Amino acid sequence: MHDPANPLEPLWVRVGGGLEEVCSGRRHGPADPDFPPPDGPWEGVWHEDRLVGWSSPGCGRNSVRRVLEQGDRIKHERHAYLLGRLSHRVRSSVLALQESARQAAFGRRELLEQIHEQAQEVGRRALALESVALEPKDPPRGVVIGAVLGVAAPGADRQLPGQAVVQAVEPVLRDALTRAYEWLGGPGSKINGELIGNWWRLELIAAPGRQPLVVPELGEPLVRYMVDALLDGWLDGSSPDRAVIYLPAV
């Protein structure tokens, strides 16, 4: 007999719009009753009409509390880890800027151009840190993806229906798609969209000659946090040359 209180009992918990298996750390998504995790059978765990996880058959009702607790724990740990990494990146860039400014003040005039570039880098890292540290103030609403991508990914080959509308906080969506676009190489990348069930599936294909980001945390880790935690979507970054983002459809 399955015991829902047993910490070794198989359990998938919702984190944002995706799922994570407790103990193994495997990810699956999006979190949808039509897309159960692999290696079933599973029973959906519901709380206030929202799918919050999957458990062994017969354990769904008795697993709600554990599912919610584990989901909150994983979300908090991810947030704290990314916040710590980005804070470290900001501090290191500020120290480098201060050292360059000190040397320039003592006659190293050739460092002035470098100081400008370093100041811009401090700003980029600080904005990323702000994206993680602050919760969105605006409520989600219907947003046309094509209009947002026109600003977030101007150099991408975009192929998606004009009626593609998602439920999202628009500034967060724009920021997340901008960072996904930059992560996948910027100009020359491709973005395809299709409606699958209750989700818009965006496939982002990397640009030819894509180079890794100087700060890796500004790529997949930051995009994953913004999509999963702030947009209630799911990022699949398992492929080296592309990423798939699921966002709740309107």
C-alpha positions as CSV (number, residue, x, y, z in Angstrom):
1,M,0.0,0.0,0.0
2,H,1.3,3.5,-0.9
3,D,1.9,5.9,2.0
4,P,1.6,9.5,1.0
5,A,3.6,10.6,4.1
6,N,6.5,8.4,3.2
7,P,9.4,10.8,2.0
8,L,10.4,8.0,-0.5
9,E,7.0,7.7,-2.1
10,P,7.2,8.9,-5.7
11,L,5.9,12.4,-6.1
12,W,5.8,15.1,-8.7
13,V,5.3,18.7,-7.4
14,R,4.3,21.8,-9.3
15,V,6.9,24.6,-9.5
16,G,5.5,27.5,-11.4
17,G,4.1,26.0,-14.6
18,G,6.2,22.9,-14.6
19,L,6.8,19.8,-12.4
20,E,9.8,18.4,-10.5
21,E,10.1,14.9,-9.1
22,V,10.9,15.0,-5.4
23,C,14.3,13.2,-4.6
24,S,15.4,12.7,-8.2
25,G,15.1,16.3,-9.4
26,R,13.7,15.2,-12.8
27,R,11.7,17.9,-14.6
28,H,8.6,17.6,-16.7
29,G,6.1,20.0,-18.2
30,P,4.0,21.8,-18.6
31,A,1.9,21.1,-15.5
32,D,-1.3,20.0,-17.2
33,P,-3.8,17.1,-16.5
34,D,-3.4,16.1,-20.2
35,F,0.4,15.8,-19.9
36,P,1.1,13.4,-17.0
37,P,4.8,12.7,-16.1
38,P,6.6,9.6,-17.4
39,D,6.7,6.2,-15.6
40,G,3.1,6.3,-14.5
41,P,0.4,5.5,-13.7
42,W,-0.1,8.7,-11.7
43,E,-3.0,10.4,-10.0
44,G,-3.4,14.2,-10.2
45,V,-3.1,16.2,-7.0
46,W,-5.4,19.2,-6.9
47,H,-5.7,22.2,-4.6
48,E,-8.4,24.9,-5.1
49,D,-9.1,23.7,-8.7
50,R,-5.4,23.9,-9.6
51,L,-3.2,20.9,-10.5
52,V,-0.3,21.0,-8.0
53,G,1.3,17.7,-8.6
54,W,1.1,14.0,-9.3
55,S,1.2,11.1,-6.9
56,S,0.8,7.3,-6.9
57,P,-2.8,6.2,-7.6
58,G,-4.9,6.4,-4.4
59,C,-2.7,9.0,-2.7
60,G,-3.9,12.1,-4.4
61,R,-6.2,13.5,-1.7
62,N,-3.8,12.7,1.1
63,S,-0.7,14.1,-0.7
64,V,-1.9,17.7,-1.0
65,R,-0.1,19.1,2.0
66,R,3.2,17.4,1.1
67,V,3.0,18.5,-2.5
68,L,2.4,22.1,-1.6
69,E,5.2,22.1,1.0
70,Q,7.7,20.5,-1.4
71,G,6.8,22.8,-4.2
72,D,7.3,25.9,-2.0
73,R,10.6,24.5,-0.8
74,I,12.0,23.9,-4.3
75,K,10.8,27.3,-5.5
76,H,12.4,29.0,-2.5
77,E,15.7,27.1,-3.0
78,R,15.9,28.0,-6.7
79,H,15.2,31.6,-5.9
80,A,17.8,31.8,-3.2
81,Y,20.5,30.1,-5.3
82,L,20.0,32.4,-8.3
83,L,19.8,35.5,-6.1
84,G,23.1,34.5,-4.5
85,R,24.8,33.8,-7.8
86,L,23.6,37.1,-9.4
87,S,24.6,39.1,-6.3
88,H,28.1,37.6,-6.5
89,R,28.3,38.6,-10.2
90,V,27.2,42.2,-9.5
91,R,29.8,42.5,-6.7
92,S,32.6,41.2,-8.9
93,S,31.8,43.6,-11.7
94,V,31.6,46.5,-9.3
95,L,35.0,45.7,-7.8
96,A,36.5,45.5,-11.3
97,L,35.0,48.9,-12.2
98,Q,36.3,50.4,-9.0
99,E,39.9,49.1,-9.7
100,S,39.8,50.5,-13.3
101,A,38.6,53.9,-12.1
102,R,41.3,54.0,-9.5
103,Q,44.0,53.3,-12.0
104,A,42.5,55.8,-14.5
105,A,42.6,58.4,-11.7
106,F,46.4,57.8,-11.4
107,G,47.1,58.4,-15.1
108,R,45.9,55.3,-16.9
109,R,43.8,57.3,-19.4
110,E,43.6,54.3,-21.8
111,L,41.3,52.7,-19.3
112,L,38.5,55.2,-19.8
113,E,36.9,53.2,-22.7
114,Q,37.1,50.1,-20.6
115,I,35.5,51.9,-17.7
116,H,32.5,52.7,-19.9
117,E,32.1,49.1,-20.9
118,Q,32.5,47.9,-17.3
119,A,29.8,50.4,-16.1
120,Q,27.4,49.0,-18.7
121,E,28.1,45.5,-17.6
122,V,27.4,46.5,-14.0
123,G,24.1,47.8,-15.2
124,R,23.2,44.6,-17.1
125,R,23.9,42.5,-14.1
126,A,22.1,44.8,-11.7
127,L,19.0,44.6,-13.9
128,A,19.1,40.8,-13.9
129,L,19.4,40.9,-10.1
130,E,16.4,43.2,-9.9
131,S,14.4,40.8,-12.0
132,V,14.9,38.0,-9.5
133,A,14.8,40.1,-6.3
134,L,11.5,42.0,-6.9
135,E,8.0,40.5,-7.4
136,P,5.9,41.9,-10.3
137,K,3.4,44.5,-9.2
138,D,1.1,44.3,-12.2
139,P,-1.5,41.5,-12.5
140,P,-1.4,39.1,-15.5
141,R,-3.5,39.9,-18.5
142,G,-3.9,38.9,-22.1
143,V,-0.8,39.8,-24.1
144,V,-0.2,39.3,-27.9
145,I,3.0,37.4,-28.1
146,G,3.9,38.7,-31.6
147,A,3.8,42.3,-30.5
148,V,6.1,41.5,-27.5
149,L,8.5,39.6,-29.7
150,G,8.7,42.5,-32.1
151,V,10.4,44.4,-29.3
152,A,12.1,41.6,-27.5
153,A,13.6,39.7,-30.5
154,P,13.7,42.1,-33.4
155,G,16.4,40.2,-35.3
156,A,14.7,36.8,-35.1
157,D,12.8,35.0,-37.8
158,R,9.4,34.8,-36.1
159,Q,6.7,32.4,-37.3
160,L,3.6,32.3,-35.1
161,P,-0.1,33.0,-35.6
162,G,-1.4,36.5,-35.1
163,Q,-4.0,35.3,-32.6
164,A,-1.3,34.0,-30.2
165,V,-2.3,35.5,-26.8
166,V,-1.0,34.4,-23.4
167,Q,-1.9,35.3,-19.8
168,A,1.1,37.1,-18.5
169,V,2.5,40.2,-16.8
170,E,3.7,42.1,-20.0
171,P,6.9,43.7,-18.7
172,V,8.1,40.3,-17.3
173,L,7.2,38.5,-20.5
174,R,9.1,41.1,-22.6
175,D,12.1,40.8,-20.3
176,A,12.0,37.0,-20.3
177,L,11.8,36.8,-24.1
178,T,14.5,39.4,-24.5
179,R,16.9,37.3,-22.3
180,A,15.9,34.1,-24.1
181,Y,16.6,35.8,-27.4
182,E,20.1,37.0,-26.2
183,W,20.8,33.5,-24.7
184,L,20.2,31.8,-28.0
185,G,22.5,34.2,-30.0
186,G,20.3,37.1,-30.9
187,P,20.0,38.1,-34.6
188,G,19.6,35.0,-36.8
189,S,17.7,32.9,-34.3
190,K,14.3,31.5,-35.2
191,I,11.1,31.5,-33.1
192,N,8.1,29.3,-34.0
193,G,4.8,29.1,-32.1
194,E,1.9,26.7,-31.9
195,L,-1.1,26.2,-29.7
196,I,-1.0,22.9,-27.8
197,G,-4.0,22.4,-25.5
198,N,-4.1,25.3,-23.0
199,W,-0.5,26.4,-23.8
200,W,1.3,28.4,-26.4
201,R,4.5,26.5,-27.3
202,L,7.4,28.7,-28.4
203,E,10.4,27.0,-29.9
204,L,13.5,29.2,-30.0
205,I,16.2,27.9,-32.3
206,A,19.7,29.2,-31.8
207,A,21.4,31.6,-34.2
208,P,24.3,30.3,-36.4
209,G,27.6,31.0,-34.7
210,R,26.0,31.5,-31.3
211,Q,28.5,32.3,-28.6
212,P,28.1,31.5,-24.9
213,L,27.2,34.3,-22.6
214,V,30.0,35.9,-20.5
215,V,27.8,35.4,-17.4
216,P,26.1,32.0,-17.7
217,E,23.5,32.9,-15.1
218,L,22.0,35.5,-17.4
219,G,21.1,32.7,-19.8
220,E,19.1,29.5,-18.9
221,P,19.0,30.0,-15.1
222,L,17.5,33.4,-15.3
223,V,15.2,32.6,-18.2
224,R,14.0,29.5,-16.4
225,Y,13.3,31.4,-13.2
226,M,11.3,34.1,-15.1
227,V,9.3,31.7,-17.2
228,D,8.6,29.1,-14.4
229,A,8.2,31.3,-11.4
230,L,7.0,34.6,-12.7
231,L,5.1,33.7,-15.8
232,D,3.6,30.4,-14.5
233,G,5.1,28.7,-17.7
234,W,7.7,26.0,-18.3
235,L,11.1,26.1,-20.0
236,D,12.6,23.1,-21.6
237,G,16.3,23.8,-22.1
238,S,17.4,20.2,-22.6
239,S,18.5,20.6,-26.2
240,P,21.8,22.4,-26.8
241,D,20.7,24.3,-29.9
242,R,17.2,25.3,-28.9
243,A,14.8,26.0,-26.1
244,V,11.1,25.5,-25.8
245,I,8.9,27.8,-23.7
246,Y,5.3,27.0,-22.7
247,L,3.1,29.9,-21.7
248,P,-0.6,29.7,-20.5
249,A,-2.9,30.5,-23.4
250,V,-5.9,32.9,-23.1
